[in-house]
Amino acid sequence: MSTDRPDALFATYEEAAAAVAAAGIASASPLALPLAEARAAQARYFAFLAQDPPAVGHIEDMSAAGPVGAVPLRLYYPEGTGPFPVILYIRGSGWWTGDLASHDRTMRVIARESGFAVCGIDYRCTPEFQCPVQRDEVRAALAFLETHAAPLGLVPGATVGWGESAGATLALAAAQAQRDAREPMPRGLVLMYGNFGGPKPGSRDYSKWVWRQYLGDAVPASDPAAVPLLGSMAGLPPVWLGCGDSDPLIADTNELAEKLARAGVAHDVTVYPGMPHAFVMFTRFLEAAHSSIRDGSAAARRFVGAAGKPAIA
């Protein structure tokens, strides 16, 4: 697997964040700006983090039929000859912003590190679309990758779900829905700092806001189909969980690990010292971002096992 990274990576998040701030770049909050302005500012932030992307084998754009229309997908192929196992990558960003470009660098690094093809999904943002649209678009992407595996140069039955933050929540909810419908689930889940447990009285205002936009007025915060930590974990595929010890959502990761243990689901938890929420996007600057991707990639290879050998031998 590729381990090439920029020559100079910061050891601490504070150093990396200072480098971003020195460039005059900052993330945006929809609580402080009108939504359109916040999205534009956040797009600039994402574009700065995504600069100098590493090369991959090749990239193809396509779409899957979804619950409210076509769902854009982008496949990043690693160097080499397939067929490849595939990671379905589900971005974070609170459901309200982001697209295929925003996490381009992250997906390229995952493809290079894992040896898998990586399929990004441009699920629809809130509040224009609300639960369960995003979850069901993930399910549509899973079905598309399975039914089109051969023509896409992928290994059938060797899909791993990989989500960050809100995307980790969608990955878990989609796997639960696939299980309940007795439809194929991913071979495993790589879940980074998910917002699994829904809005809580002590949550940050931002967290309450994103859940309000996602749930809308029709779906209660007690619905386990929308808030996956409230649902059953029985029968899920193996899970790898990653989170920084400075993440305000680490309690959700810990509670999920406990529920997986009680349900007898194989799982591992890796905690990254000094890391806050969303640190994986800092692959231009931060060693821990690469460490977490290496760890998640190793888990993905364990999940596919023999099914992945033709692609990564």
Buried (B, 14 or more C-beta within 10 A) or exposed (E): EBEEBEEEBBEBBEEBBEBBEEEEBBBBBBEEBEBEEBBEBBBBBBBBBBEEBBEBBEBEEBBBEBBEEEBBBBBBBBEEEBBBBBBBBBBBBBBBBBBBBBBBBBBBBBBBBBBBBBBBBBBBBBBEBBBBBBBBBBBBBBBBBBEBBEEBBBBBEBBBBBBBBBBBBBBBBBBBBBBEEEEBBBBBBBBBBBBBBBBEEEBBEBBBBBBBBBBEEEBEBEBEBBBBBBBEBEEBBBBBBBBBEBBBBBBBBBEBBEBBEEEEBBBBBBBBEEBBBBBBBBBBBBBBBBBBBBBBBBBBBBBBEEBBEBBBE
